[in-house]
Amino acid sequence: MKVAITSSGNQMESKIDQRFGRCAVFVIYDTETKALEFIPNPNKDANNGAGPASVQFVASHHVQKIISGEFGIKIRSLLDSMKIQMTILKDSDKNIREIIDMLNQN
């Protein structure tokens, strides 16, 4: 399964970014192949519509699950309609390595 994680930077030690649509970087992790990709969010500085545009962006990478600190109200129904699972992780101290370790334990 491909998982997108919102990140504050492009390193394994970067913290989870609490914002979905305006996160700095999307980390795309494949739980089967263990492939990992850090992709800058092209929508982080958008004037408006960053959330829906970010949904389309991660969906184009065939993501089935997104982990972030929060999701906007408009995003929930959009993700539901696209069958993309949404996981809220409120622990802003978690880094990307720790989140990937959690994914690998399941």
Phi, psi and omega in degrees: 000137176268132183237134173258132178240130177282131187230150178276350181201188185248038178227160180298333181273356178296147180277158174297139176270126183291340182264132178280294188297332183245023177296159180287316187218144169258128173261120178258118183238130178260114184291341180272312183267348183068014177292144185224134181219132177257119184236119177301140181282113181289351184254004188297333180251017181296143178295319176204164179075019181297321181297301179300322179295323179290325175299312179299320181297310181289327178297327179293345176262014175061038179284140178250351182209143176234133176246124180207168178286325178203159179229139177291160182303319182292335186286323186304310182292326178295315178295319178301315182293334180265002180060038175255125182286143181241126178239124179264127178238103185282347182284095185287355178272349181291135175258172185300318179302315181295321180293318178295321175300319178297318179297322182287339180282339183277000000 
